[in-house]
């Protein structure tokens, strides 16, 4: 190990994917806004995609290296193949980690930052080269239907702690899922860049035109990757109940997922007789996403578990009211009755009642949207998010330098 050089801290950021999902979106926010006078980022991804393209446009060097998730997705590793995945990935772990270690040495990297718990190569490479390592966790391991752990949770938790100087969590509720890491845990809530409020009437016309619906219909949407954890089936059951009280409503399911789960959703739509009322839109055009959030009457988060809830702050930043389940992260974003409405998990009756309440009481919906907008812009700004992470990075490099000086 060597004393850190003068100038910006060179940080190697390891992302579990080169595409753009929630964890990558917040990572791109960090890479965009980080103080380049203090930190010089480099990015490692397992594949080229939207994230790597965006990073290159920012002038950030991008390296594509082979990464194998030690915490794989349930859709990529069937339960019966967990042992095979463990053996195969374990056999090449040293080589994969050395490939990143060579990048660290060649580029004189000062610190390694791993985004999400699902890949371990960057943490091991940091240990190999004597660099400080910061791990940013976005997901729980236990009771997460989207992950297929191949090791006991205690092994993941112990390894993360042993290989990290600090562990960042995106919410208090997520940090509590890793009790063994309390001493190294730092909670930094996600932040996003918020645009100015759009013309809601104009946005509404654009979305109505895009969907081919009339101006008198209410629009209720759930937005995100199509995964069982998002519990779209409860949303559909609630939609059926809503239509009994409010007739002209269009329900949107915005996002995409596996063919198998998408077919489950389609079958449920048909079995509930909702084919004329529910629209599976796929991903909404990115350049029109703000208009969508401003145009809908209610955003619903129907999830069984959420570490944070980015769509909640995005919708509230557009003064769109939110109904969310008490699934973790959204409870730290929304104050029930003041900035949104919270309902129990897997309770379609309570969800439908909350949606109907907002559709039938525009003054309440407006008040929640306005209060929510003021709240999220104050608490979840990019400045707060990035400065919180920068402080963790600064402490990690400073403690390493102090340790070297003392020896």
C-alpha positions in Angstrom: 0.0 0.0 0.0 1.2 3.5 -0.7 0.4 7.0 0.5 -2.3 8.6 -1.6 -1.0 11.0 -4.2 -2.0 14.7 -4.4 -4.9 15.7 -6.5 -8.4 14.2 -6.9 -9.1 10.8 -5.4 -9.2 8.3 -8.2 -12.2 6.0 -7.5 -13.0 2.8 -9.3 -16.8 2.4 -9.4 -18.0 -1.2 -9.9 -21.6 -1.6 -11.2 -23.4 -4.9 -11.3 -24.9 -4.0 -14.7 -24.3 -1.6 -17.6 -27.9 -1.0 -18.2 -30.3 1.5 -16.4 -32.4 0.3 -13.5 -33.0 2.0 -10.2 -29.5 1.4 -8.7 -27.8 2.5 -11.9 -30.0 5.6 -12.1 -28.8 6.7 -8.6 -25.3 5.8 -9.5 -25.5 8.0 -12.7 -26.7 10.8 -10.5 -23.6 10.4 -8.3 -21.3 10.2 -11.3 -22.9 13.3 -12.9 -22.8 15.5 -9.8 -19.7 14.4 -7.9 -17.1 17.0 -7.3 -14.4 16.3 -10.0 -12.0 18.5 -8.1 -12.0 16.0 -5.3 -12.9 12.7 -7.0 -12.0 11.3 -10.4 -14.3 8.4 -11.2 -13.6 5.3 -13.4 -16.3 2.8 -14.1 -16.3 -1.0 -14.4 -19.4 -2.7 -15.9 -20.1 -6.3 -17.0 -21.7 -5.1 -20.2 -22.2 -2.0 -22.3 -25.5 -0.3 -22.0 -27.3 2.9 -21.1 -25.2 3.4 -17.9 -21.9 2.9 -19.6 -22.9 5.2 -22.6 -24.0 7.9 -20.2 -20.7 7.7 -18.2 -18.7 7.9 -21.4 -20.6 11.1 -22.3 -19.5 12.5 -19.0 -15.9 11.8 -19.9 -15.6 8.9 -17.4 -13.3 6.0 -18.5 -15.4 2.8 -18.8 -14.0 -0.7 -18.6 -16.1 -3.8 -19.5 -15.0 -6.7 -17.4 -16.4 -10.1 -16.6 -18.5 -10.1 -13.4 -20.5 -13.0 -12.1 -23.1 -12.2 -9.4 -22.3 -14.0 -6.2 -25.9 -12.9 -5.3 -27.7 -13.8 -8.6 -31.2 -12.9 -9.7 -33.9 -15.4 -9.2 -34.7 -15.3 -13.0 -31.1 -16.0 -14.0 -30.4 -19.0 -11.6 -33.2 -21.5 -11.0 -33.3 -22.9 -7.5 -32.1 -26.3 -8.6 -29.0 -24.8 -10.1 -27.7 -22.8 -7.1 -24.9 -25.2 -6.2 -23.8 -25.3 -9.9 -23.7 -21.5 -10.0 -21.7 -21.4 -6.8 -19.1 -23.9 -8.0 -18.8 -22.3 -11.4 -18.5 -18.7 -10.2 -16.2 -19.6 -7.3 -13.8 -21.3 -9.7 -13.2 -18.1 -11.7 -13.5 -15.6 -8.8 -9.8 -15.1 -8.3 -9.2 -14.5 -12.0 -12.1 -12.0 -12.2 -10.9 -10.2 -9.1 -7.3 -10.0 -10.5 -8.6 -8.5 -13.7 -10.0 -5.6 -11.7 -6.9 -5.5 -9.4 -4.8 -4.9 -12.5 -7.1 -2.0 -13.5 -6.6 -0.5 -10.0 -2.8 -0.8 -10.2 -2.6 0.4 -13.9 -4.7 3.5 -13.2 -3.4 4.3 -9.8 -6.8 4.0 -8.2 -7.1 5.2 -4.6 -10.5 3.8 -3.6 -13.0 1.2 -4.8 -16.8 1.8 -4.6 -19.1 -1.1 -5.3 -22.7 -0.3 -6.2 -25.3 -3.0 -5.0 -24.6 -6.1 -3.0 -24.8 -8.5 -6.0 -21.2 -8.5 -7.1 -18.0 -9.0 -5.0 -15.1 -8.8 -7.4 -14.4 -5.1 -6.7 -14.3 -5.6 -3.0 -11.8 -8.5 -3.3 -9.7 -6.5 -5.7 -9.6 -3.6 -3.3 -8.3 -6.0 -0.6 -5.7 -7.5 -3.0 -4.3 -4.1 -3.7 -4.6 -2.6 -0.3 -7.2 0.1 -1.3 -10.1 1.3 0.9 -13.4 -0.1 -0.2 -16.9 1.4 0.2 -20.0 -0.8 -0.5 -23.3 0.8 -1.4 -26.2 -1.6 -0.7 -29.5 -1.1 -2.4 -31.3 -4.4 -1.7 -32.0 -6.8 1.2 -30.9 -10.4 0.9 -33.4 -12.1 3.1 -37.0 -12.3 2.0 -36.2 -10.9 -1.4 -38.0 -12.8 -4.1 -35.9 -11.3 -6.9 -32.6 -12.7 -5.6 -31.4 -16.3 -5.4 -28.8 -16.5 -2.6 -26.3 -19.3 -3.1 -24.7 -18.7 0.3 -26.2 -18.3 3.8 -27.1 -14.7 4.6 -24.5 -14.6 7.4 -21.7 -15.2 4.9 -22.9 -12.3 2.7 -23.2 -10.0 5.7 -19.8 -11.0 7.2 -18.0 -10.7 3.8 -19.5 -7.3 3.1 -18.3 -6.1 6.5 -14.9 -7.6 6.3 -14.2 -6.2 2.8 -15.5 -2.7 3.4 -14.4 0.4 5.3 -17.9 1.7 5.2 -21.3 0.4 4.0 -23.8 2.9 2.6 -27.5 2.0 2.8 -30.2 4.0 0.9 -32.7 3.8 3.9 -32.8 3.1 7.6 -35.2 0.2 7.0 -32.6 -1.4 4.7 -29.8 -0.8 7.1 -31.7 -2.7 9.8 -31.8 -5.7 7.5 -28.0 -6.0 8.0 -27.7 -5.8 11.9 -24.1 -7.2 11.8 -23.0 -4.2 9.8 -24.3 -1.5 12.3 -20.8 -0.2 13.2 -19.9 0.4 9.5 -23.3 1.5 8.3 -24.1 5.0 7.0 -27.6 5.8 5.7 -27.6 8.2 2.7 -31.1 8.6 1.2 -31.3 8.6 -2.6 -31.5 11.8 -4.4 -32.6 12.8 -7.9 -32.4 15.9 -10.1 -35.8 17.5 -10.1 -36.9 19.5 -13.1 -39.3 22.5 -12.9 -43.0 21.7 -12.6 -44.4 21.2 -16.1 -47.7 22.5 -17.5 -50.0 19.7 -16.1 -52.8 20.5 -18.6 -50.4 20.2 -21.5 -48.8 17.0 -20.1 -52.3 15.5 -19.6 -53.2 16.2 -23.3 -50.0 14.5 -24.5 -50.5 11.4 -22.4 -54.2 11.1 -23.4 -53.1 11.4 -27.0 -50.4 8.8 -26.5 -52.9 6.4 -24.8 -55.8 7.2 -27.1 -58.2 7.9 -24.2 -60.7 10.7 -23.7 -60.3 13.7 -21.4 -62.8 12.7 -18.8 -61.0 9.5 -17.7 -58.9 9.3 -14.5 -55.5 7.8 -14.8 -53.9 5.6 -12.1 -50.5 4.1 -12.7 -47.9 1.8 -11.2 -44.4 2.3 -12.6 -41.4 0.1 -12.4 -39.8 -3.2 -13.5 -42.3 -6.0 -13.8 -41.3 -8.3 -10.9 -43.3 -10.4 -8.5 -41.9 -8.2 -5.6 -43.8 -5.2 -7.1 -47.1 -7.2 -6.5 -49.0 -6.1 -9.6 -51.7 -8.6 -8.7 -52.8 -6.7 -5.7 -52.8 -3.5 -7.8 -55.1 -5.3 -10.3 -57.4 -6.6 -7.5 -57.6 -3.0 -6.2 -58.3 -1.7 -9.7 -61.3 -4.0 -9.9 -62.7 -2.6 -6.7 -62.0 1.1 -7.8 -64.1 0.6 -10.9 -67.1 -0.2 -8.7 -66.9 3.4 -7.3 -65.3 5.4 -10.0 -66.4 4.2 -13.4 -64.1 6.0 -16.0 -60.6 5.1 -14.9 -57.6 3.9 -17.0 -55.0 1.9 -15.1 -51.4 1.9 -16.4 -48.8 -0.7 -15.7 -45.6 1.0 -16.9 -42.5 -1.0 -17.3 -41.3 -4.4 -18.6 -40.0 -7.7 -17.2 -39.6 -11.3 -18.0 -42.0 -12.9 -20.5 -43.2 -15.3 -17.8 -44.2 -12.7 -15.3 -45.7 -10.4 -17.9 -47.9 -13.3 -19.0 -49.0 -13.8 -15.4 -50.1 -10.2 -15.3 -51.9 -10.5 -18.7 -53.8 -13.6 -17.5 -54.8 -11.8 -14.3 -56.1 -8.8 -16.2 -58.2 -11.1 -18.4 -59.5 -13.2 -15.5 -60.6 -10.0 -13.6 -62.3 -8.6 -16.7 -60.0 -5.6 -16.8 -58.9 -5.8 -20.4 -60.6 -2.6 -21.4 -59.4 -0.7 -18.3 -55.7 -1.7 -17.9 -52.9 -0.8 -20.3 -49.6 -2.5 -20.2 -47.5 0.2 -21.7 -44.0 -1.1 -21.5 -41.4 1.5 -20.7 -42.5 5.0 -21.3 -40.3 7.1 -23.6 -37.7 8.7 -21.3 -38.0 12.2 -22.8 -41.8 12.1 -21.9 -41.5 10.5 -18.5 -41.9 13.8 -16.6 -45.1 14.4 -18.6 -46.4 11.0 -17.6 -45.8 11.7 -13.9 -47.5 15.1 -14.1 -50.5 13.8 -16.1 -51.6 10.9 -13.9 -54.1 11.4 -11.1 -52.5 8.9 -8.7 -49.3 7.0 -8.6 -49.5 3.6 -6.8 -46.6 1.7 -5.2 -48.0 -1.8 -4.6 -44.8 -3.5 -3.7 -44.3 -6.2 -1.0 -40.8 -4.8 -0.3 -39.0 -1.6 -1.4 -35.6 -0.4 -0.1 -36.4 3.2 -1.0 -39.0 4.0 -3.7 -37.6 6.3 -6.4 -40.9 6.6 -8.2 -42.5 8.1 -5.1 -40.2 11.1 -5.0 -40.4 11.5 -8.7 -44.2 11.6 -8.7 -44.3 13.9 -5.6 -41.8 16.3 -7.3 -44.5 16.7 -10.0 -47.2 17.3 -7.3 -48.8 13.9 -8.2 -50.3 12.2 -5.1 -49.0 8.8 -4.1 -50.6 5.7 -2.5 -47.9 3.3 -1.3 -47.8 0.1 0.7 -46.0 0.0 4.0 -43.2 -1.9 2.4 -40.2 -0.3 3.8 -38.6 2.6 1.9 -41.7 4.5 1.0 -42.5 4.8 4.7 -39.4 7.0 5.0 -40.5 9.1 2.0 -44.2 9.6 2.7 -45.8 10.9 5.9 -49.3 9.4 5.9 -52.0 11.9 5.5 -49.7 14.8 4.9 -47.5 14.0 1.9 -49.3 10.8 0.7 -51.3 7.8 1.8 -49.9 4.5 3.1 -51.8 1.2 3.1 -50.9 -2.3 4.3 -49.0 -4.7 2.1 -51.2 -7.2 0.0 -54.4 -5.4 1.0 -56.4 -4.6 -2.2 -59.4 -3.3 -0.3 -57.3 -0.7 1.6 -55.5 0.2 -1.6 -58.7 0.7 -3.5 -60.2 2.8 -0.8 -57.1 5.1 -0.8 -57.2 5.4 -4.5 -60.9 6.2 -4.6 -60.5 8.7 -1.8 -58.0 10.7 -3.9 -60.0 10.4 -7.1 -63.1 11.6 -5.5 -61.5 14.4 -3.4 -59.4 16.6 -5.7 -58.7 19.1 -3.0 -57.1 16.4 -0.8 -55.1 15.0 -3.8 -53.9 18.5 -4.6 -52.9 19.2 -1.0 -50.9 16.0 -0.7 -49.2 16.6 -4.0 -48.2 20.2 -3.1 -46.9 19.1 0.4 -45.1 16.1 -1.1 -43.4 18.3 -3.7 -42.1 20.7 -1.1 -40.9 17.8 1.1 -39.1 15.7 -1.4 -37.3 18.7 -3.0 -36.0 19.6 0.5 -35.0 16.1 1.6 -34.0 14.2 -1.5 -32.0 16.7 -3.5 -29.0 15.7 -5.5 -26.8 18.0 -3.4 -27.8 16.2 -0.2 -27.3 12.8 -1.8 -24.0 13.4 -3.4 -22.5 15.3 -0.4 -23.5 12.5 1.9 -21.7 9.9 -0.3 -18.7 12.2 -0.8 -18.3 12.5 3.0 -18.2 8.7 3.3 -15.6 8.5 0.5 -13.5 11.3 2.1 -13.4 9.5 5.5 -12.4 6.2 3.9 -9.4 7.7 2.1 -8.5 9.9 5.0 -8.5 7.0 7.5 -6.3 4.9 5.2 -3.9 7.8 4.8 -3.8 8.4 8.6 -3.1 4.7 9.2 -0.2 4.8 6.7 1.3 8.0 8.3 1.1 6.5 11.7 3.2 3.5 10.6 
